[in-house]
């Protein structure tokens, strides 16, 4: 086994990992979780932890 065989094995393993991640991201089981995460910026508690501008010293 020379360096080119090792490079080929690593390339194929990387491609398989990439395809697994794409399959997971576009799978039906992940859709609900991704939709919830996409709507987090629009949640009701927008002002939680925000400091009113009138109480900040200048």
N, C-alpha and C positions, 0 to 999 in steps of 0.2 A: 504494500500500500504506500503510495507516494503522496505528496502534498496535494496534487490535483484531485485524487480520490477523496481526500478529506474535505477539500473545498466543495466538491460536488455534494457530499453528504450534508454539509452544513447548509448549502443552498437549498436542498430539498427539504431539510428540517425547517428552515426559515419560511419557506413557502407553505408548508403544512401548518405551521403556527399561525401565519397570516390568514390562511383560509379558515382555520378554526375560530379566530377572533372575528372575522367577518360573518361567519355562520352564527356565532353567538350574538353579535350585535343586531343582525337582521332577523333573528329567530322570533317566533311568535311568543315564546315564554318571556322574552325580555321587553316586549313592547309596553306592557303596563308600567313597569318600573321606569322606563325612559320617558313615558308620557308624564308621570308624576314628577320626575326630576325637571322636565322642561317647564312645568307650570309652577315650580317653586318661587320664581321671582314675582309671580302675580298673587302670592298668598295674601290673606287678609291682614296679617300682622306686619304691615310695612314699617310702622314707626317704633317698633319694639327696639329699645336700646338707643334710639336716636335722641340727641340732646337738643332741646328747643333753642332756637337762635337767640331768644331774649335772655336766657340765663347764662350765656357765654360772656365772660368778661372781655373787654376790648383792650 
